[in-house]
Every structure is written in C-alpha cells, then in structure tokens.
C-alpha cells in the first residue's frame, strides 16, 4: 500500500520551485510555479463559491495550455474529480460525456463553447472560459460577485510560498480523474483513476525517468490522454520542470524546430511520429544502392550508424538522453534500425485503466520487440498454458489499476475479474518480466485451420514497403484484405503518376506475401484516398473500416 499522498506532493512542488518557470504556451511567455500556486488558490475560491463539494466533477475541454494544467492541478488539490475531454470529440460526444460524468462545472475554450448548447447540460451549473477563466454561463451569476479577477485579488497577488496552505481532504482511494477513452472500438467509457493510481505512476516515473530538475519539457501529446497527462505534466511538475505546451500534435518538421529551441533531455512520443521521421529522413538514404553496399562493411557500417545517430540527436535538440515511445505498437523494422545505431529510444506499454504505465525500462536495457519490463507495483500473468512461448491475454493487478468505469458496473465486471484487470491485449511474458505484445484480442483473425492471425504484425510488414504510408488489415469473405493509404509525397517526389499506384500496390502485395505464412497472406489490396482516422495516440480506429 502506498503511504504517500498526492495533494501534499503537488502543493510542496509549487512551494519548492516557487520562482522557477512552470508553464509556457509555446512559444509564448512563461508563468512561474508561484503564478500556478496563486491561480490554484484563486480557483479554489471559485470552486467554493460554486458550492463544489469533495468529489465534485469539473469537466475540462480545450487544447494543451498552462490554463489547462492549472485547472487540472487545482481541481485535484481541492478534492474534486477532473474530467478531461479530448478536443477531437464531436459536440454530441462532449455533451454526452459532460452529462454522463455528472459534471457540475465546465471549463471550455471559447471556440468549443460555441459548438455546444448549455441548456442540454443537465447538471452543469456554471461554465467558464478556459482561455481567461471568465464566466460564460451560469444558473446563478450572483454567486461570483465577491470573486474578483486574480490580478485584482491583493492577498493572492502578494502570496508567499510559506503562506500557501491547502488542506489534504482526500485519501488514496478517492477519484482524482475520470478519463473517457477514445479507443479503437468506438465506445467511450469513463475510467475512474484514484489518487493511488496517479501516485503509483508518479513514483515509478520519479525512480526511472530521471528528468533533470528544472529542465525544459515539450508537451505536444494531448493532455486529456493518460499517457501525456502523467508523464508530460504530472511527473515533470513535481521535478520543477519548465513545461512547454504545444496545442496539437505537430508535423515532424515543426516538432524538430521546437526541439532545436528547447533542447529537452527526455521526449515522449507516439510510434507514428518516429516512423514518419524514419521514413522521410533516414530510409531514403540507407536504401540507396551505394549505401546498401557500404552498410555491409563492418567498420564502415559502424561509422555510418554513428553519423546517423549523431545527426538524429542533433535534430532532437542535442540534449536528448531518452526518447520514450508508447501509446501504440512500434514498427519492428524502425525499432531494429534504432537499436543497431544505439539511438536512445525505448518502448513502454500502458493503458488508461492503469493511469497508464504497465511496463517500461531504460533504453540501454530494452529488449527488441518487447514493450519494456513490468514496473514497480504491477503484477502480471498471461492467460496461457505457457506464458513465455504461447501468447495469451495479459492480466494486470497492482496499485495503478483503476477502480472501475463510472456508472457502468457491467463493463467494470467484464474487465476486472477476481482482482485482475483483463486488458484485452495478447502477449507473452519472459522470465525477466519483459512483456511482448502481439495485438488486441478483439482484432485477432482466425485462419482457415484455426490459426491466430495478428493483423497488426501483418500491417507492420506492409508499412515498410515502398509508397505505403499506412495499412489496415481486415477479414472480408474469409480472406485477408489490406486497405492502403499511399505515400503521396514519395510518389510525387519520384514523379510517379497516380495511374501506376494499383500496379505498385499489387507488387507490394506479392512481395509481402513471400514473408508471410500461407494462412496470413493478403488476398486483395484496396487503395484508400484519405489517411485512416485515429485515436489521440495515433492508433487506427478499426471499427470505422470493418
């Protein structure tokens, strides 16, 4: 059982780093930890005027920003439950989540406020702008007549760290956040994360991630997702880091430009971003005929590898000690190349229901095709007669595990059984507690003689072929079909006409089938004209195409 408490941990972080820069809406001005502390105390007064009680729900809709982060910490330290909502949800989905969560207060960016109808929000009493915290809508505006803007509140304006007193009203089983997932199945459920789950992730990060105190952090993944929220916000906040927020997932060129400016030492990313950098900047070079020959010469091969690694490290700002990839499977070919040149990349595994971390290890300890090693507090077993060799469903227990789905006892009972969280992921676990994932149980396709086909592994092979941007493998008429979105930029660069795409993709089909078992070979290719729709961690929403 974890003895530490989350609220004192967060408040002490503000006091300890009072004069250091805390948040920047990149590339804007920085606000200090003192500014965050004063804003927190002001928001607590706002909550009190709103008659928000312990465990009261505060919904939050908006892009990554310092205000987003300030509201997140203020709600939790007040004793409320924060309900962060992804901005790519439709207005109808947002309305459903706000209502289902029983949110009493809503903070929303003005551009999103214009798309919802306040009269449809059943329990919401007050709506505030996330942009400047002004009141947008209320059932009782008179409650806030005594609340002056922060800049006009003299006692907070002159607040000193030793005067900042926040009562810890929560225990570790109280709900800190309710996160509504945007998964690949299309059904959104409210994951209740207790204080202990966030604390467990925080303690693991403190012992393993080793962000330099006061270092700059670049937060570009959506904070409404557990992965980014825990490791781009919660943990670095407790290290006195200067967190720079980008309001959307940037294109590789924009991201690398920000890296040059901020020079972060640890970066969190999703595989798709790294795979795009590999495909655009590395693959064209190493596949040139002359380069292929040189890469076969041992001494020359190591020199070329070092040059590519140094070039990549420079592109990431020159101070990178580790690139942590998570949220989706990593392409095996890209991973293998990064290992060969000893680029400091590692792969972790988690899920929202664990807040999120399940497995991780430092890059120099990472094993090829694994998703890292089970972290502190996590227990795991594989539902298989031979967990090392025969894949089975991954079952998890430990401090990180959520308490259940909000107002959905049936889904909770289907997921937590006899004290174990049934993840829906299929994998193996070696004797050293490294986990190897094969795919999702609901995605597994049965071959003609009952063989298990993991479409994600076939997709990885397709993604490595020329002129393929991304692929999706499905079962249709008892055969495997591959939907492919072509790499239009590569085709344009080589001046290949659109009329040749079907022929090129058929050649790719024949090529990939050479490396596949007969029961998992692709029968047909279908070319799609738009990128596949994805979750915030860039996993394809498969249900839209089945």
C-alpha positions as CSV (number, residue, x, y, z in Angstrom):
1,X,0.0,0.0,0.0
2,X,1.3,3.5,-0.9
3,X,1.7,5.7,2.1
4,X,2.5,9.0,0.2
5,X,-0.3,11.4,-0.6
6,X,-0.9,13.2,-3.9
7,X,-2.2,16.6,-2.7
8,X,0.7,17.4,-0.4
9,X,3.1,16.2,-3.1
10,X,1.7,18.7,-5.6
11,X,1.5,21.6,-3.2
12,X,5.0,21.1,-2.0
13,X,6.2,21.1,-5.6
14,X,4.8,24.6,-6.0
15,X,6.4,25.8,-2.8
16,X,9.8,24.2,-3.6
17,X,10.0,25.6,-7.1
18,X,8.2,28.9,-6.4
19,X,10.4,31.2,-8.6
20,X,11.2,28.8,-11.4
21,X,9.3,28.9,-14.8
22,X,6.5,26.3,-14.8
23,X,4.3,26.6,-17.9
24,X,4.7,28.2,-21.4
25,X,2.1,28.1,-24.2
26,X,4.9,27.7,-26.7
27,X,6.4,29.9,-27.9
28,X,4.9,32.5,-25.5
29,X,5.9,33.9,-22.1
30,X,6.5,31.7,-19.1
31,X,4.5,31.6,-15.9
32,X,6.2,30.6,-12.7
33,X,5.3,28.0,-10.1
34,X,4.3,31.0,-7.9
35,X,1.8,32.0,-10.7
36,X,0.4,28.5,-10.7
37,X,0.1,28.5,-6.9
38,X,-1.8,31.8,-6.9
39,X,-4.1,30.7,-9.7
40,X,-4.7,27.4,-7.7
41,X,-5.8,29.3,-4.6
42,X,-8.0,31.6,-6.7
43,X,-9.7,28.6,-8.4
44,X,-10.3,27.0,-5.0
45,X,-12.2,30.1,-4.0
46,X,-14.1,29.9,-7.3
47,X,-15.0,26.2,-6.6
48,X,-16.1,27.1,-3.1
49,X,-18.4,29.9,-4.4
50,X,-19.8,27.4,-6.9
51,X,-20.6,25.1,-3.9
52,X,-18.5,22.3,-5.3
53,X,-18.0,19.6,-2.7
54,X,-15.4,16.9,-2.2
55,X,-15.6,14.6,-5.2
56,X,-17.5,17.1,-7.3
57,X,-16.9,16.8,-11.0
58,X,-15.2,19.5,-13.1
59,X,-15.2,19.0,-16.8
60,X,-12.4,20.4,-18.9
61,X,-12.4,20.9,-22.7
62,X,-9.5,22.6,-24.5
63,X,-6.1,22.4,-26.1
64,X,-2.9,21.9,-24.2
65,X,-2.1,25.0,-22.3
66,X,-0.9,26.4,-19.0
67,X,-4.6,27.2,-18.1
68,X,-5.5,23.5,-18.8
69,X,-2.7,22.3,-16.5
70,X,-3.5,24.9,-13.7
71,X,-7.2,23.8,-13.7
72,X,-6.2,20.1,-13.6
73,X,-4.0,20.6,-10.5
74,X,-6.4,23.0,-8.9
75,X,-9.3,20.5,-9.1
76,X,-7.4,17.6,-7.7
77,X,-5.9,19.6,-4.8
78,X,-9.3,21.0,-4.0
79,X,-10.6,17.4,-3.6
80,X,-12.6,17.3,-6.8
81,X,-12.5,14.9,-9.7
82,X,-11.3,16.3,-13.0
83,X,-13.0,15.1,-16.2
84,X,-10.6,16.0,-19.1
85,X,-12.3,15.7,-22.5
86,X,-10.5,15.2,-25.8
87,X,-11.0,18.2,-28.2
88,X,-11.4,15.9,-31.2
89,X,-14.7,14.5,-29.7
90,X,-17.8,15.8,-31.6
91,X,-20.1,18.3,-29.8
92,X,-22.6,15.4,-29.3
93,X,-19.9,13.2,-27.7
94,X,-18.8,16.1,-25.5
95,X,-22.4,16.7,-24.4
96,X,-22.8,13.0,-23.6
97,X,-19.6,12.9,-21.5
98,X,-20.3,16.1,-19.6
99,X,-23.8,14.7,-18.7
100,X,-22.7,11.2,-18.0
101,X,-19.9,12.3,-15.7
102,X,-22.3,14.5,-13.7
103,X,-20.0,17.5,-14.1
104,X,-21.2,20.5,-12.1
105,X,-18.7,23.0,-13.5
106,X,-17.4,23.2,-17.1
107,X,-14.3,25.0,-18.3
108,X,-14.1,25.1,-22.0
109,X,-12.3,27.1,-24.7
110,X,-14.4,29.7,-26.4
111,X,-14.2,28.1,-29.8
112,X,-15.6,24.8,-28.4
113,X,-18.2,26.7,-26.3
114,X,-19.8,27.9,-29.5
115,X,-20.5,24.3,-30.6
116,X,-22.4,23.2,-27.5
117,X,-25.8,24.0,-26.1
118,X,-25.6,24.9,-22.4
119,X,-29.3,24.0,-21.9
120,X,-28.6,20.4,-22.8
121,X,-26.0,20.1,-20.0
122,X,-28.2,18.6,-17.2
123,X,-26.1,19.1,-14.1
124,X,-23.7,21.9,-15.1
125,X,-24.4,25.0,-13.0
126,X,-21.6,27.2,-14.3
127,X,-19.5,27.4,-17.4
128,X,-16.1,29.3,-17.5
129,X,-13.8,30.1,-20.3
130,X,-10.6,28.1,-20.3
131,X,-8.9,30.9,-22.2
132,X,-9.2,33.5,-19.3
133,X,-11.4,31.9,-16.6
134,X,-14.2,34.4,-17.2
135,X,-17.8,33.3,-16.6
136,X,-19.6,32.3,-19.8
137,X,-22.9,30.9,-18.4
138,X,-24.4,30.4,-15.0
139,X,-27.7,29.4,-13.3
140,X,-26.7,31.9,-10.5
141,X,-24.3,34.6,-11.5
142,X,-24.7,36.4,-8.1
143,X,-22.5,33.7,-6.5
144,X,-19.5,35.1,-8.1
145,X,-19.9,38.8,-7.3
146,X,-17.4,38.6,-4.5
147,X,-14.8,36.8,-6.6
148,X,-12.6,39.4,-8.2
149,X,-10.2,38.5,-11.1
150,X,-6.9,37.1,-9.8
151,X,-4.9,40.2,-10.7
152,X,-7.2,42.3,-8.5
153,X,-7.0,39.9,-5.5
154,X,-4.4,41.6,-3.3
155,X,-3.9,38.8,-0.8
156,X,-3.1,36.3,-3.5
157,X,-1.1,38.7,-5.6
158,X,1.3,39.1,-2.7
159,X,1.2,35.4,-1.6
160,X,4.4,33.9,-0.4
161,X,5.1,30.1,-0.5
162,X,5.0,29.6,3.2
163,X,1.5,31.3,3.2
164,X,0.1,28.8,0.7
165,X,-1.9,26.3,2.8
166,X,-4.0,23.6,1.2
167,X,-5.8,21.1,3.3
168,X,-5.5,17.4,2.2
169,X,-9.1,16.3,2.2
170,X,-8.6,13.1,0.1
171,X,-7.4,9.5,0.7
172,X,-5.7,7.4,-1.9
173,X,-8.9,5.6,-2.9
174,X,-10.7,8.9,-3.8
175,X,-11.2,9.5,-7.5
176,X,-8.8,12.1,-8.9
177,X,-9.8,11.9,-12.6
178,X,-12.4,10.3,-14.8
179,X,-11.0,9.8,-18.3
180,X,-13.3,9.0,-21.1
181,X,-11.4,6.8,-23.6
182,X,-11.3,7.3,-27.3
183,X,-10.3,3.8,-28.2
184,X,-10.4,1.7,-31.4
185,X,-13.8,0.2,-30.7
186,X,-15.7,3.5,-30.7
187,X,-17.4,3.0,-27.3
188,X,-16.3,5.7,-24.7
189,X,-16.3,4.7,-21.0
190,X,-15.3,6.8,-18.0
191,X,-12.2,5.4,-16.4
192,X,-12.1,6.3,-12.7
193,X,-8.5,6.8,-11.6
194,X,-8.0,7.1,-7.9
195,X,-5.2,9.1,-6.2
196,X,-3.2,5.9,-5.7
197,X,-3.0,5.2,-9.4
198,X,-1.6,8.7,-10.2
199,X,0.7,8.4,-7.2
200,X,2.0,4.9,-8.4
201,X,2.7,6.3,-11.8
202,X,4.4,9.3,-10.3
203,X,6.6,7.2,-8.0
204,X,7.6,4.9,-10.9
205,X,8.5,8.0,-13.0
206,X,10.5,9.6,-10.2
207,X,12.6,6.4,-9.9
208,X,13.0,5.6,-13.5
209,X,12.5,8.6,-15.9
210,X,15.1,10.9,-14.2
211,X,14.1,14.2,-15.8
212,X,16.7,16.7,-14.8
213,X,15.4,19.1,-12.2
214,X,14.3,22.4,-13.8
215,X,14.8,21.0,-17.4
216,X,12.6,22.0,-20.3
217,X,9.8,19.6,-21.3
218,X,7.9,19.7,-24.6
219,X,4.3,18.6,-24.2
220,X,2.7,18.0,-27.6
221,X,0.6,14.9,-27.0
222,X,-3.0,15.6,-25.8
223,X,-3.1,16.1,-22.0
224,X,-6.6,14.6,-21.9
225,X,-4.9,11.3,-22.6
226,X,-3.4,9.5,-19.5
227,X,0.0,8.9,-21.2
228,X,0.7,12.6,-21.7
229,X,-1.0,13.7,-18.6
230,X,1.1,11.5,-16.3
231,X,4.5,12.0,-17.9
232,X,4.3,15.3,-19.8
233,X,2.6,17.1,-16.9
234,X,2.2,15.4,-13.5
235,X,5.7,14.0,-13.1
236,X,7.7,16.9,-14.6
237,X,5.6,19.3,-12.5
238,X,7.0,17.6,-9.4
239,X,10.5,17.9,-10.7
240,X,10.3,21.7,-11.2
241,X,10.5,21.3,-14.9
242,X,9.5,24.1,-17.4
243,X,6.7,22.5,-19.4
244,X,6.2,24.0,-22.8
245,X,2.8,23.2,-24.3
246,X,2.0,22.7,-28.0
247,X,-1.7,22.9,-28.7
248,X,-1.7,20.0,-31.2
249,X,0.4,17.0,-32.4
250,X,2.8,18.8,-34.7
251,X,4.2,17.7,-38.1
252,X,7.7,16.3,-37.8
253,X,9.3,19.5,-39.2
254,X,7.5,21.7,-36.7
255,X,8.4,19.4,-33.8
256,X,12.1,19.2,-34.7
257,X,12.1,23.0,-34.9
258,X,10.8,23.2,-31.3
259,X,13.3,20.6,-30.2
260,X,16.2,22.8,-31.5
261,X,14.8,25.7,-29.5
262,X,14.1,23.9,-26.2
263,X,16.7,21.1,-26.2
264,X,14.7,18.7,-24.0
265,X,16.5,15.8,-22.4
266,X,13.6,13.3,-22.3
267,X,10.9,13.3,-25.0
268,X,7.6,11.3,-25.0
269,X,6.2,10.4,-28.5
270,X,3.9,8.0,-30.3
271,X,5.4,5.5,-32.8
272,X,3.7,7.1,-35.8
273,X,5.7,10.3,-35.4
274,X,9.0,8.4,-35.1
275,X,8.1,6.2,-38.0
276,X,7.4,9.3,-40.2
277,X,10.8,10.8,-39.3
278,X,12.5,7.4,-40.2
279,X,10.6,7.1,-43.5
280,X,11.2,10.7,-44.6
281,X,14.8,11.3,-43.3
282,X,16.6,8.0,-42.9
283,X,15.1,5.3,-45.1
284,X,15.7,7.1,-48.4
285,X,19.4,7.4,-47.5
286,X,20.1,3.9,-46.3
287,X,18.2,2.3,-49.3
288,X,20.4,3.9,-51.9
289,X,22.4,1.1,-53.7
290,X,25.8,2.5,-52.8
291,X,24.8,2.9,-49.1
292,X,23.5,-0.7,-49.0
293,X,26.9,-1.9,-50.1
294,X,28.7,0.2,-47.5
295,X,26.4,-0.9,-44.7
296,X,27.7,-4.5,-45.3
297,X,31.3,-3.5,-44.5
298,X,31.7,-3.8,-40.7
299,X,33.9,-0.8,-40.0
300,X,32.1,1.4,-42.4
301,X,28.8,0.3,-41.2
302,X,29.5,1.4,-37.6
303,X,30.8,4.8,-38.8
304,X,27.6,5.4,-40.8
305,X,25.5,4.3,-37.9
306,X,27.3,6.7,-35.6
307,X,26.9,9.6,-38.1
308,X,23.1,8.9,-38.5
309,X,22.7,8.7,-34.7
310,X,24.6,11.9,-34.1
311,X,22.5,13.6,-36.8
312,X,19.3,12.4,-35.2
313,X,20.4,13.5,-31.7
314,X,21.2,17.0,-33.1
315,X,17.8,17.1,-34.8
316,X,16.2,16.4,-31.4
317,X,18.0,19.4,-29.9
318,X,21.3,17.9,-28.9
319,X,20.5,17.2,-25.3
320,X,18.3,14.1,-25.7
321,X,19.1,11.3,-23.2
322,X,16.0,9.2,-23.9
323,X,13.1,9.0,-26.4
324,X,10.1,7.2,-24.8
325,X,7.6,5.7,-27.3
326,X,4.2,4.5,-26.2
327,X,0.5,4.5,-26.9
328,X,0.7,2.1,-29.9
329,X,2.9,-0.6,-31.2
330,X,6.3,0.4,-32.8
331,X,7.2,-0.8,-36.3
332,X,9.7,-3.6,-35.8
333,X,12.0,-2.5,-38.7
334,X,12.2,1.0,-37.4
335,X,12.9,-0.3,-33.8
336,X,15.7,-2.7,-35.1
337,X,17.4,0.1,-37.0
338,X,17.3,2.4,-34.0
339,X,18.9,-0.4,-31.9
340,X,21.6,-1.0,-34.4
341,X,22.7,2.6,-34.3
342,X,22.3,2.8,-30.5
343,X,19.8,5.6,-30.6
344,X,18.4,6.1,-27.1
345,X,14.8,5.0,-27.8
346,X,12.7,2.8,-25.5
347,X,9.2,1.4,-25.8
348,X,6.7,1.3,-22.9
349,X,3.2,-0.2,-22.5
350,X,0.2,1.1,-20.7
351,X,-3.5,1.7,-20.8
352,X,-5.8,4.4,-19.4
353,X,-7.1,1.9,-16.8
354,X,-3.6,1.8,-15.3
355,X,-3.1,5.6,-15.4
356,X,-1.3,4.4,-17.7
357,X,2.0,2.7,-17.1
358,X,2.4,-1.1,-17.0
359,X,5.9,-1.7,-18.4
360,X,9.0,0.4,-19.2
361,X,12.8,0.2,-18.9
362,X,15.7,2.5,-19.8
363,X,16.7,2.4,-23.5
364,X,20.0,0.5,-22.8
365,X,18.1,-2.3,-21.0
366,X,15.3,-2.6,-23.6
367,X,14.9,-5.9,-25.5
368,X,14.0,-6.0,-29.1
369,X,10.2,-6.3,-29.8
370,X,9.4,-6.1,-26.2
371,X,7.2,-3.3,-24.6
372,X,9.6,-3.0,-21.6
373,X,9.7,-4.6,-18.2
374,X,6.9,-4.7,-15.6
375,X,7.2,-1.6,-13.4
376,X,7.0,-1.3,-9.6
377,X,3.7,-2.3,-8.0
378,X,2.5,-4.1,-11.2
379,X,1.7,-7.8,-11.2
380,X,1.1,-9.6,-14.4
381,X,0.1,-13.0,-15.6
382,X,-0.6,-14.4,-19.1
383,X,-3.8,-16.4,-19.7
384,X,-1.9,-19.2,-21.5
385,X,-0.6,-22.7,-20.8
386,X,2.9,-21.4,-21.5
387,X,3.2,-17.6,-20.8
388,X,6.7,-17.5,-22.2
389,X,6.0,-19.1,-25.5
390,X,2.3,-19.2,-26.1
391,X,0.5,-15.8,-26.4
392,X,-2.5,-15.2,-24.2
393,X,-4.5,-12.3,-22.7
394,X,-2.4,-10.0,-20.5
395,X,-3.9,-9.8,-17.0
396,X,-2.8,-7.0,-14.6
397,X,-3.1,-6.2,-10.9
398,X,-1.5,-3.6,-8.7
399,X,-1.7,0.0,-7.3
400,X,-2.0,1.5,-10.7
401,X,-5.3,-0.3,-11.6
402,X,-8.4,1.8,-11.8
403,X,-11.4,1.4,-9.6
404,X,-13.9,0.9,-12.4
405,X,-15.9,2.6,-15.1
406,X,-18.1,5.4,-13.9
407,X,-21.8,4.3,-13.7
408,X,-21.1,1.2,-15.7
409,X,-21.0,-1.8,-13.4
410,X,-21.4,-4.3,-16.2
411,X,-18.4,-3.1,-18.1
412,X,-16.4,-3.0,-14.8
413,X,-17.4,-6.6,-14.1
414,X,-16.3,-7.7,-17.6
415,X,-12.9,-6.0,-17.2
416,X,-12.0,-6.7,-13.5
417,X,-12.4,-10.3,-12.5
418,X,-11.2,-11.9,-9.3
419,X,-8.9,-9.0,-8.7
420,X,-7.3,-9.0,-12.2
421,X,-7.7,-6.4,-14.9
422,X,-8.3,-8.2,-18.3
423,X,-6.5,-5.8,-20.7
424,X,-7.7,-7.3,-24.0
425,X,-4.1,-7.3,-25.2
426,X,-2.4,-10.6,-26.3
427,X,1.2,-11.2,-25.4
428,X,3.9,-13.2,-23.7
429,X,6.0,-12.6,-20.6
430,X,9.6,-13.8,-20.3
431,X,11.3,-14.9,-17.1
432,X,12.8,-11.5,-16.5
433,X,9.3,-9.8,-16.7
434,X,9.7,-8.3,-20.1
435,X,6.4,-8.2,-21.9
436,X,5.9,-8.9,-25.7
437,X,2.7,-7.8,-27.2
438,X,1.2,-9.4,-30.3
439,X,-2.1,-7.4,-30.7
440,X,-5.6,-6.9,-29.4
441,X,-7.7,-10.0,-28.6
442,X,-10.7,-8.4,-30.4
443,X,-8.6,-7.9,-33.6
444,X,-7.3,-11.5,-33.8
445,X,-8.4,-13.2,-37.1
446,X,-8.8,-17.0,-37.2
447,X,-7.1,-18.6,-40.1
448,X,-8.6,-21.5,-42.2
449,X,-7.4,-24.1,-39.8
450,X,-7.9,-22.1,-36.6
451,X,-4.5,-20.3,-36.7
452,X,-4.3,-17.0,-34.9
453,X,-3.5,-14.1,-37.2
454,X,-2.4,-10.8,-35.6
455,X,-3.3,-8.1,-38.2
456,X,-1.0,-5.6,-36.5
457,X,2.0,-7.7,-37.3
458,X,1.0,-8.0,-41.0
459,X,0.4,-4.2,-41.1
460,X,3.9,-3.6,-39.9
461,X,5.3,-5.5,-42.8
462,X,3.1,-3.6,-45.3
463,X,4.1,-0.3,-43.8
464,X,7.7,-1.0,-44.6
465,X,7.1,-1.4,-48.3
466,X,7.7,1.4,-50.9
467,X,5.0,4.0,-51.3
468,X,2.9,2.8,-48.4
469,X,2.0,5.5,-45.8
470,X,-0.2,3.2,-43.7
471,X,-2.1,0.0,-43.9
472,X,-5.0,-1.7,-42.3
473,X,-5.6,-5.5,-42.5
474,X,-9.2,-6.8,-42.2
475,X,-11.0,-10.1,-42.8
476,X,-13.6,-10.0,-45.6
477,X,-15.3,-13.0,-47.1
478,X,-13.0,-15.2,-45.1
479,X,-9.9,-13.8,-46.7
480,X,-7.4,-11.1,-45.6
481,X,-7.8,-7.7,-47.3
482,X,-5.4,-4.8,-46.9
483,X,-6.6,-1.2,-47.1
484,X,-3.6,1.0,-48.0
485,X,-3.2,4.8,-47.9
486,X,-0.3,5.5,-50.4
487,X,2.7,7.7,-49.6
488,X,1.6,10.5,-51.9
489,X,4.6,12.7,-51.0
490,X,7.1,9.9,-52.1
491,X,5.1,9.2,-55.3
492,X,5.1,12.9,-56.1
493,X,8.8,13.3,-55.4
494,X,9.6,10.5,-57.8
495,X,7.1,11.8,-60.4
496,X,5.2,8.6,-60.4
497,X,1.7,9.1,-61.9
498,X,-1.4,8.2,-59.9
499,X,-2.4,5.6,-62.6
500,X,0.6,3.4,-61.5
501,X,-0.5,3.2,-57.9
502,X,-2.6,0.0,-58.3
503,X,0.3,-1.8,-60.0
504,X,2.8,-0.7,-57.4
505,X,0.5,-1.9,-54.6
506,X,-0.1,-5.3,-56.3
507,X,3.7,-5.7,-56.4
508,X,3.8,-4.9,-52.7
509,X,1.2,-7.5,-52.0
510,X,3.1,-10.2,-53.8
511,X,6.3,-9.1,-52.1
512,X,4.9,-9.1,-48.5
513,X,3.2,-12.5,-49.1
514,X,6.7,-14.0,-49.6
515,X,7.4,-13.3,-45.9
516,X,4.1,-14.4,-44.5
517,X,2.8,-17.8,-43.6
518,X,0.3,-19.1,-46.1
519,X,-2.7,-18.6,-43.7
520,X,-1.9,-14.9,-43.2
521,X,-1.2,-13.9,-46.8
522,X,-3.0,-10.9,-48.3
523,X,-5.7,-11.8,-50.9
524,X,-6.6,-8.3,-52.0
525,X,-5.4,-4.7,-51.8
526,X,-7.8,-1.8,-51.6
527,X,-6.4,1.7,-52.0
528,X,-8.0,4.5,-49.8
529,X,-7.9,8.2,-50.6
530,X,-7.6,9.6,-47.1
531,X,-5.5,8.8,-44.0
532,X,-7.2,6.5,-41.6
533,X,-9.0,8.1,-38.6
534,X,-7.0,7.7,-35.4
535,X,-7.2,7.9,-31.6
536,X,-5.1,10.6,-29.8
537,X,-2.2,8.1,-29.6
538,X,-2.4,7.6,-33.3
539,X,-3.9,4.1,-33.3
540,X,-6.3,3.5,-36.2
541,X,-10.0,3.4,-35.3
542,X,-10.5,-0.1,-36.8
543,X,-14.2,-0.2,-36.1
544,X,-14.8,2.5,-38.8
545,X,-13.5,0.2,-41.5
546,X,-14.7,-3.2,-40.6
